[in-house]
Structure formats: structure tokens, C-alpha cells
Amino acid sequence: MRRSWSLTWTRTGAPRVLVLALPLAAVAAGVLRLAVQAALPLRPLVRELLEPVTGNFFAAYYAGILAPVVVGVLVTAALFLPVACTAFAVLHDRLRPSVRRG
């Protein structure tokens, strides 16, 4: 952690991290929103499947509400984390001070 802090909290490091992190966060929020919207048809399906099994209308209702959100978070993580980790790894490599050999 000390090494990462020393690389990012410099005059050029902090702005570069922000320039990378803010668009990545916006894209992640957009992907999450789209994934949740695409999974909305799961609501009645989950509710209809769970209500007879549990016998509890309220549990089935709230599971139906949560199902698209859970699917959205999982899809967003699967699609977005490799891209974000790669982008930050490249940034970390570029923030490294150059090694002088002589």
C-alpha cells in the first residue's frame, strides 16, 4: 500500500488516477443500469417460482425485486472488472519512476 500511495499522491499521479477512475465509474454505472433494466423480466418469474415453494408472499415479492439487481451487479462485475483492473495496471506501470541504469 505504501508503494501505491507514493505513486499516486504526486503532482501527476493523483490527476491521472482521477482522469482514469471517473470515466470508468461512469461506464460501470451505465453498464449496471443497462444490466438491471435487461433483467427486469426476472421479477415476476422469481416471484411466481418462490411463492409456492416458500409459502411466503412477502419473501417471494422482495426476492423478485432483488433478483434483477443481483443479476445486474454480477453481470457488471464480470464485464467490467477485467477492463478496470487492466487499465489500473497499465496506469500503475506508467506511474512507476524510471530506473536509471548506468
C-alpha positions as CSV (number, residue, x, y, z in Angstrom):
1,M,0.0,0.0,0.0
2,R,2.8,2.4,0.8
3,R,4.2,1.9,-2.7
4,S,0.8,2.6,-4.3
5,W,0.3,5.7,-2.2
6,S,3.8,7.0,-3.1
7,L,3.0,6.6,-6.8
8,T,-0.5,8.1,-6.8
9,W,-0.1,11.0,-4.4
10,T,2.2,13.1,-6.6
11,R,1.5,16.1,-8.8
12,T,1.0,13.9,-11.8
13,G,-0.2,10.7,-10.1
14,A,-3.4,11.9,-8.5
15,P,-4.8,13.7,-11.6
16,R,-4.0,10.6,-13.7
17,V,-5.9,8.4,-11.3
18,L,-8.9,10.7,-11.3
19,V,-8.8,11.0,-15.1
20,L,-8.9,7.2,-15.3
21,A,-11.3,6.5,-12.4
22,L,-14.1,8.9,-13.2
23,P,-14.9,7.7,-16.7
24,L,-14.5,4.1,-15.5
25,A,-17.0,4.8,-12.7
26,A,-19.4,6.4,-15.2
27,V,-19.2,3.5,-17.6
28,A,-19.6,1.0,-14.7
29,A,-22.8,2.8,-13.6
30,G,-24.1,2.8,-17.1
31,V,-23.4,-0.9,-17.6
32,L,-25.1,-1.6,-14.2
33,R,-28.2,0.4,-15.2
34,L,-28.5,-1.4,-18.5
35,A,-27.9,-4.9,-16.9
36,V,-30.6,-4.2,-14.3
37,Q,-33.0,-3.0,-16.9
38,A,-32.4,-6.0,-19.1
39,A,-33.0,-8.3,-16.1
40,L,-36.3,-6.7,-15.1
41,P,-38.4,-9.6,-16.7
42,L,-37.0,-11.8,-13.9
43,R,-39.1,-10.1,-11.3
44,P,-42.4,-11.9,-11.9
45,L,-40.6,-15.2,-12.8
46,V,-38.8,-15.3,-9.5
47,R,-41.9,-14.3,-7.6
48,E,-44.0,-17.0,-9.2
49,L,-41.4,-19.6,-8.6
50,L,-40.6,-18.8,-5.0
51,E,-44.1,-18.1,-3.7
52,P,-45.4,-21.7,-3.9
53,V,-42.1,-23.1,-2.6
54,T,-41.7,-20.8,0.4
55,G,-45.4,-20.2,1.0
56,N,-44.4,-16.6,1.9
57,F,-45.7,-13.9,-0.4
58,F,-43.5,-11.2,1.1
59,A,-40.3,-13.2,0.8
60,A,-41.1,-14.0,-2.8
61,Y,-42.1,-10.4,-3.6
62,Y,-38.8,-9.0,-2.2
63,A,-36.7,-11.7,-3.8
64,G,-38.4,-10.7,-7.1
65,I,-37.4,-7.1,-6.5
66,L,-33.8,-8.0,-5.7
67,A,-33.2,-10.6,-8.5
68,P,-32.6,-8.0,-11.3
69,V,-30.3,-6.0,-9.1
70,V,-28.3,-9.1,-8.2
71,V,-28.1,-10.1,-11.8
72,G,-27.1,-6.6,-12.8
73,V,-24.3,-6.5,-10.2
74,L,-22.9,-9.9,-11.2
75,V,-23.0,-9.1,-15.0
76,T,-21.4,-5.7,-14.4
77,A,-18.6,-7.2,-12.3
78,A,-18.0,-9.9,-14.9
79,L,-17.8,-7.5,-17.8
80,F,-16.2,-4.5,-16.2
81,L,-13.7,-5.7,-13.6
82,P,-11.2,-7.2,-16.1
83,V,-11.2,-3.9,-18.0
84,A,-10.8,-1.7,-14.9
85,C,-8.1,-3.9,-13.5
86,T,-6.1,-3.9,-16.7
87,A,-6.5,-0.1,-17.0
88,F,-5.2,0.5,-13.5
89,A,-2.4,-1.9,-14.0
90,V,-1.3,0.0,-17.1
91,L,-1.6,3.2,-15.1
92,H,0.5,1.8,-12.3
93,D,3.2,0.8,-14.7
94,R,3.3,4.3,-16.2
95,L,3.4,5.9,-12.8
96,R,6.5,3.9,-11.8
97,P,9.6,6.0,-11.7
98,S,12.0,5.2,-14.4
99,V,15.0,3.1,-13.4
100,R,18.3,4.7,-14.4
101,R,21.0,2.2,-15.4
102,G,24.5,3.4,-15.8
